[in-house]
């Protein structure tokens, strides 16, 4: 991924913190964030596909509940990475938190 492929806001944010975070850490941050965004996209597509069914089965409802937890975990991980980077720390310190933690957050 090239810097020009990132959004303007992301580019500005990356430039502002480039002196705080080593370039290799920044690359890891971007790669990991792209991976998380791909996971979010994949889960959202599956969610939309399930909701497009005429009627949801019990298995569909169970899968939707799992998808919602996984989405919350993905978004939480991205927010953790951003917060660590903004604080001048290594975004790789972020970790996936358990469902009972992320499910307790206010949206």
C-alpha positions, 0 to 999 in steps of 0.5 A: 500500500502506498501513502497516496492510497490512504485517506487524507486524514490518515496521511495527515495523522501519519505525518504528524506522528512520524517523529514519535513512532519508528517507521517500521512500527508505522508500517506494522500499524498500517498493515495490521489496520488494513488486515482488521479493516478487511476482517470488518468488511468480510464480517459486514458482508456476511452479516448483510448476506444473512439479513437478506434471507427471507427468514432467519434460522436459529443458526443464522441468529446465532451466527449474527450474534457471533459476527456482532461480537467479532465486529466489536472486537475488530473496531476495539482493536483498531481504536486501541492501536490508534490511541497507542499511536497517538500517545507515541507508543507502539500500536503493536501493544494493542490486543483483542479484548474478550467479548465480555469487555467489548460488549460492555462498551457504549456505542 
